[in-house]
Amino acid sequence: MAQKGIREFDAKKMLARWLSDFADIQYEGKVALVSPETNLDQLPKKHAWLKNQKLVVKPDQLFGKRGKNNLLLLDADWNTAALWIGERMKKSVQVGKVKGELTHFLVEPFVPHDKEYYVAIRSKRDGDVIYFSETGGINIEENWDKVKEIKVAALEDAKVDFLVEKLNLKDPAETSQVVNFLTGLLSFFRKFHFAYLEINPFTIKDGKVVPLDTVAKLDDTAAFECAEYWDGLTFPAAFGKTETKEEKYISQLDEKSGSSMKLTVLNPDGRIWLMVAGGGASVIYADTVVDLGCMKDLANYGEYSGNPTKDETREYASTILDLMTRKKHPKGKVLLIGGGIANFTDVAKTFTGIIEVLTKYKDRLIDHNVRIYVRRGGPNYLEGLEKMKRLGKDLGVTIQVYGPETHMTKIVSLAIEDLEIERGDQ
């Protein structure tokens, strides 16, 4: 599962549109997103409520503790809100250890309330876990001992009687509303392939549940199934991270393709470079590098999958090899061309595109002392692996080739031993 954060704006729009399909919940979802391109003078024409309600304004850029960082405006009219946004737009701020530029703000109605609740749902291997507390809000971490943990197996629903017993709330009316909300929220969470969903806090106002602050992550590998429900949302970069030219190029390639291509540059000076097929495999390879104590040497994270064309694979490989061979390391580098056993991706075809690029970069690969480790299985994998073996002889570059008889991540430990990297808690 590849977890990717989404904006609070998108999470609340999804809740407003779909939650009522799963529970008797009426959440209007009055939210407006302000970016550098937004005309603040025109926005109230699109959202009339901006002019007739008190408002909340906060950055919407995948970071929390906005109140504690003085980045939250409460109980404001539209003129005050617009001025507050204008003063902070494109300004650099420090949030914890991360420094970044403010570019997106969420505006929504201010909801006076007395009681705050906390709920979060996290997806795990054998099911989902609901976390609930009657004392939500900014101090939830300090009051974690009051959070109830409710496990729901993968093939089970959260039954009403089961939740009533687990929550053990004293007020019957309150119990009915909260249980209705949680059962619907879990169904919503599963239907649209969330990996994590936190609403802290939510309140009950005039008999209606109102989510006040939301954090959400989706399993982006489910895009093919959920595109209709996700309604064109994009996955923003983490706060403080600016996409490189190469990352933007792969993102554009991904948007135009029916396949999936992702690239995140972690350390351009790193010695371990990944070219991994499959979203799940990409996570496993990166985790294995970290588990073996070589996090600082991990140069990139990414994946190509969904049977990309030879041209798409060639463009993806060219981008990685160009990045990899810009700066030498005295002890050389390794390229891991890995993956699981493909279901429908033609290994020989995708390897053809990769081989063309490796051939083009022959001199740079030799000059940078790059060693290559390959492990793959799937349709036509024997043909693909044989091509890789011949390539190593033709190029004069060390290429070790393994098939599905070898454990998927074995090439990681082999590469680390080859590089003689000093492992440690990095």
C-alpha positions in Angstrom: 0.0 0.0 0.0 1.4 3.4 -1.0 0.0 5.9 1.4 -0.3 9.5 0.1 -1.7 12.5 2.0 -4.4 14.6 0.5 -5.6 18.1 1.4 -8.2 18.6 4.1 -10.2 20.4 1.4 -10.4 17.2 -0.7 -11.1 15.0 2.3 -14.0 17.2 3.4 -15.4 17.4 -0.1 -15.5 13.6 -0.2 -17.1 13.4 3.2 -19.8 15.9 2.1 -20.5 14.1 -1.2 -20.4 10.4 -0.1 -20.7 9.9 3.7 -24.5 10.1 3.6 -24.5 7.0 1.4 -23.3 5.0 4.4 -25.0 6.7 7.4 -27.7 9.1 8.3 -25.3 12.0 8.2 -25.9 15.4 6.7 -22.6 17.3 6.4 -22.8 20.2 4.0 -19.1 20.5 3.4 -18.9 24.2 2.9 -15.2 24.6 2.1 -13.2 26.8 -0.2 -9.5 26.4 -1.2 -7.3 29.4 -1.8 -4.1 29.1 -3.9 -1.8 31.7 -5.3 -3.9 31.7 -8.5 -7.2 32.4 -6.6 -8.9 35.8 -7.1 -10.0 36.7 -3.6 -12.4 39.3 -4.8 -14.2 36.8 -7.0 -14.3 33.9 -4.5 -17.5 35.1 -2.7 -19.3 35.0 -6.0 -18.6 31.2 -6.1 -19.2 30.7 -2.4 -21.9 33.1 -1.2 -21.6 31.8 2.4 -18.2 33.5 2.7 -20.0 36.8 3.1 -22.7 35.8 5.5 -21.0 33.5 8.0 -18.1 33.8 10.5 -15.1 31.8 9.2 -12.1 29.7 10.0 -8.9 30.0 7.9 -5.9 27.7 8.0 -3.1 26.5 5.7 -4.0 23.2 3.9 -0.5 21.7 3.1 -0.3 18.4 4.9 1.0 19.6 8.2 -0.7 19.8 11.6 -0.5 21.8 14.8 -1.6 24.9 13.0 -3.2 26.4 16.1 0.0 25.8 18.1 2.0 27.5 15.3 -0.2 30.6 15.2 -1.5 29.6 11.7 -5.2 29.5 12.5 -7.7 32.3 12.2 -11.1 31.8 14.0 -14.4 33.7 14.1 -13.5 36.1 11.3 -15.5 37.9 8.6 -14.6 37.6 5.0 -12.6 40.8 4.8 -10.5 39.9 7.8 -10.0 36.4 6.4 -8.9 37.7 3.0 -6.5 40.1 4.5 -5.0 37.3 6.8 -4.5 35.1 3.8 -2.9 37.9 1.7 -0.4 38.6 4.5 0.7 35.0 4.6 0.5 33.8 1.0 3.9 32.8 -0.4 5.5 33.5 2.9 8.1 31.1 4.4 7.3 29.7 7.8 8.9 27.2 10.2 6.7 24.3 11.4 8.7 22.1 13.7 11.9 21.2 11.9 10.5 21.9 8.5 10.6 25.2 6.7 8.3 25.8 3.7 6.2 28.3 1.8 2.5 28.8 2.4 0.6 28.4 -0.8 -2.8 26.9 0.0 -5.4 27.9 2.6 -8.7 26.3 3.6 -11.7 28.5 4.4 -14.8 27.1 6.1 -17.6 28.2 8.4 -16.7 28.8 12.1 -18.7 26.5 14.3 -19.0 27.5 18.0 -19.1 24.3 20.1 -18.7 23.1 23.7 -17.6 19.5 23.3 -14.9 18.0 21.0 -14.5 14.3 20.0 -11.6 12.5 18.4 -11.7 9.7 15.8 -9.1 8.1 13.6 -9.2 5.0 11.5 -6.0 3.3 10.4 -5.8 0.4 7.9 -3.7 -2.6 9.0 -2.9 -5.9 7.5 -5.6 -7.9 9.2 -8.3 -5.2 9.4 -8.9 -1.6 10.5 -8.5 0.1 13.9 -10.8 2.8 15.1 -9.4 5.2 17.7 -12.0 7.2 19.6 -12.0 9.7 22.5 -14.6 12.0 24.1 -11.8 14.5 24.8 -10.6 15.5 21.3 -8.7 18.6 20.3 -5.2 19.9 20.2 -4.1 18.1 23.4 -5.2 14.6 22.2 -1.6 13.4 22.4 -1.2 14.4 26.0 -4.5 12.6 26.7 -3.9 9.4 24.7 -4.6 7.3 27.7 -8.3 8.3 27.2 -8.4 7.0 23.6 -10.3 3.8 23.0 -8.9 1.4 20.4 -11.5 -0.7 18.5 -10.3 -3.4 16.1 -12.5 -4.4 13.2 -11.4 -7.5 11.2 -11.1 -7.1 7.4 -14.2 -9.0 6.5 -16.4 -7.7 9.3 -18.5 -4.6 9.7 -18.5 -2.4 12.8 -21.8 -3.6 14.3 -23.9 -1.1 16.3 -24.2 -3.2 19.4 -20.4 -3.9 19.3 -19.6 -0.2 19.1 -22.1 0.8 21.8 -20.4 -1.7 24.2 -16.9 -0.6 23.2 -17.6 3.2 23.4 -19.5 3.0 26.7 -20.9 6.5 26.4 -23.2 7.7 29.2 -25.6 9.8 27.1 -28.0 7.6 25.0 -28.6 10.3 22.5 -24.9 11.0 22.2 -24.2 7.3 21.8 -26.7 7.0 18.9 -25.2 9.9 17.0 -21.6 8.9 17.5 -22.2 5.2 16.7 -24.1 6.2 13.5 -21.2 8.4 12.5 -18.4 5.8 13.2 -20.2 3.0 11.4 -20.7 5.2 8.3 -17.2 6.5 8.5 -15.6 3.1 8.5 -17.7 2.0 5.5 -16.7 5.3 3.7 -13.0 4.7 4.7 -13.0 1.2 3.1 -15.0 2.0 0.0 -12.7 4.8 -1.1 -9.5 3.1 0.0 -8.2 5.4 2.7 -5.1 4.3 4.5 -5.6 6.7 7.4 -8.4 9.1 8.3 -8.4 11.4 11.4 -11.0 13.8 12.4 -9.8 15.8 15.3 -11.9 17.3 16.5 -15.5 16.6 15.4 -18.5 18.0 17.3 -22.2 17.6 17.4 -24.1 20.8 16.6 -27.9 21.1 16.4 -28.1 17.3 16.2 -25.5 17.1 13.3 -22.0 15.7 13.3 -19.5 18.4 12.1 -15.9 17.5 11.2 -13.8 20.4 12.3 -10.2 19.3 11.4 -9.3 16.4 9.1 -6.1 14.5 8.1 -6.3 11.9 5.4 -4.2 9.5 3.4 -5.3 7.4 0.5 -3.9 4.2 -1.0 -2.9 5.7 -4.3 -2.5 2.3 -6.0 -6.4 2.2 -5.9 -6.7 5.1 -8.3 -7.9 2.9 -11.1 -10.8 1.8 -8.9 -11.6 5.1 -7.2 -11.0 7.8 -9.8 -14.7 8.5 -10.0 -15.0 9.0 -6.2 -11.8 10.9 -5.8 -13.1 13.3 -8.4 -9.8 14.5 -9.9 -7.9 15.3 -6.6 -4.2 15.6 -6.8 -1.6 14.4 -4.3 0.3 17.5 -3.1 4.0 17.4 -2.1 4.8 17.3 1.5 5.2 20.7 3.2 8.7 22.1 2.7 9.4 19.8 -0.3 9.7 21.4 -3.7 9.5 19.0 -6.7 12.6 18.8 -8.7 12.5 19.2 -12.5 12.9 15.4 -12.8 10.1 14.6 -10.4 7.8 17.0 -12.2 8.7 15.4 -15.5 7.8 11.9 -14.2 4.6 13.2 -12.7 3.6 14.6 -16.1 4.5 11.3 -17.8 2.4 9.5 -15.2 -0.6 11.8 -15.8 -0.5 11.0 -19.6 -0.1 7.3 -19.1 -2.5 4.4 -18.2 0.5 3.0 -16.4 2.0 4.2 -13.1 5.3 6.0 -12.8 6.5 7.7 -9.6 9.8 9.3 -8.6 10.9 11.0 -5.4 14.6 12.1 -5.1 15.7 11.5 -1.5 19.4 12.1 -1.7 20.9 13.0 -5.1 24.4 12.1 -3.7 23.2 8.7 -2.6 24.9 5.5 -3.7 21.9 3.2 -3.9 19.5 3.9 -6.7 16.2 2.1 -7.3 14.3 1.2 -10.5 11.5 -0.9 -9.1 8.5 -2.4 -10.8 5.3 -2.3 -8.7 4.0 0.0 -6.0 4.2 -2.6 -3.3 7.6 -3.7 -4.3 8.9 -0.2 -4.3 7.9 0.2 -0.6 9.5 -3.2 0.2 12.8 -2.3 -1.5 13.1 1.1 0.2 12.2 -0.4 3.6 14.8 -3.1 3.1 17.5 -0.5 2.4 16.5 1.3 5.6 16.2 -1.9 7.7 19.8 -2.8 6.6 21.0 0.5 8.1 21.7 2.4 4.8 19.0 5.1 4.8 21.5 7.9 4.2 22.7 6.1 1.0 19.2 5.7 -0.5 19.1 8.1 -3.4 15.5 7.7 -4.6 12.1 6.1 -4.2 9.7 5.3 -7.0 8.1 2.8 -9.2 6.9 1.9 -12.7 4.0 -0.5 -13.1 0.8 -1.2 -15.0 2.6 -2.6 -18.1 4.2 0.7 -19.3 5.2 0.9 -23.0 8.8 0.6 -24.0 9.0 4.4 -24.7 7.6 5.2 -21.2 10.0 2.8 -19.5 12.9 4.3 -21.5 11.9 7.8 -20.4 11.7 6.7 -16.8 15.0 4.9 -16.9 16.7 7.8 -18.6 15.6 10.2 -15.9 17.0 8.0 -13.1 20.3 7.3 -14.9 20.8 11.0 -15.7 20.4 11.8 -12.0 22.6 8.9 -10.9 25.6 9.8 -13.1 25.8 13.5 -12.3 28.2 13.2 -9.4 30.9 10.6 -8.8 31.5 8.7 -5.6 35.0 7.3 -5.1 33.6 3.8 -4.2 31.0 3.7 -6.9 27.2 3.2 -6.9 24.6 0.5 -7.5 21.4 0.4 -9.5 18.8 -2.1 -8.3 16.4 -3.1 -11.1 14.0 -5.0 -9.0 10.4 -6.1 -8.6 8.1 -9.0 -7.7 6.6 -11.5 -10.0 4.5 -9.5 -12.5 0.9 -10.5 -13.3 0.6 -8.9 -16.7 3.6 -6.6 -17.3 5.7 -7.9 -20.1 9.2 -8.1 -18.5 11.0 -8.5 -21.8 9.3 -5.5 -23.3 10.0 -3.2 -20.4 13.6 -4.5 -20.1 14.1 -3.6 -23.8 13.5 0.1 -23.0 15.8 -0.1 -20.0 18.5 -1.8 -22.0 18.4 0.9 -24.6 19.0 3.5 -21.9 21.8 1.5 -20.2 23.5 1.1 -23.6 23.2 4.9 -24.2 24.8 5.6 -20.7 27.6 3.0 -21.1 30.5 5.4 -20.8 28.9 7.2 -17.8 28.1 4.0 -16.1 31.7 2.8 -16.4 33.1 6.2 -15.4 31.0 6.3 -12.3 31.7 2.7 -11.4 28.1 1.6 -11.4 27.2 -2.0 -10.6 23.7 -3.3 -11.5 21.6 -5.9 -9.8 18.5 -7.3 -11.4 15.7 -9.4 -9.9 12.4 -10.0 -11.7 9.8 -12.5 -12.6 6.6 -12.5 -14.7 5.5 -12.8 -18.3 8.6 -13.4 -20.6 11.0 -12.9 -17.7 13.4 -15.5 -19.0 13.8 -13.6 -22.2 14.2 -10.3 -20.3 16.8 -11.7 -17.9 18.8 -13.3 -20.7 18.9 -9.9 -22.5 20.3 -8.3 -19.3 23.0 -11.0 -18.9 24.2 -10.4 -22.5 24.1 -6.6 -21.9 26.6 -6.9 -19.0 29.1 -8.6 -21.3 28.5 -6.1 -24.1 28.9 -3.0 -22.0 31.7 -4.1 -19.7 29.5 -3.2 -16.7 28.9 -5.6 -13.8 25.3 -6.8 -14.0 24.2 -9.6 -11.7 20.8 -11.1 -12.8 18.4 -13.1 -10.7 14.9 -14.6 -11.3 12.0 -15.5 -9.1 13.9 -18.4 -7.5 15.8 -15.7 -5.6 14.1 -13.8 -2.7 12.8 -10.4 -4.0 15.0 -8.2 -1.9 18.2 -10.4 -1.8 19.8 -8.1 -4.3 19.6 -5.3 -1.7 22.0 -7.0 0.7 24.2 -8.1 -2.2 24.5 -4.5 -3.4 25.3 -3.2 0.1 28.0 -5.8 0.6 29.4 -4.8 -2.8 29.5 -1.1 -1.9 31.1 -1.9 1.5 28.8 0.6 3.1 29.2 1.1 6.8 25.8 0.3 8.2 24.2 2.0 11.2 21.2 3.7 12.7 20.8 6.4 10.1 
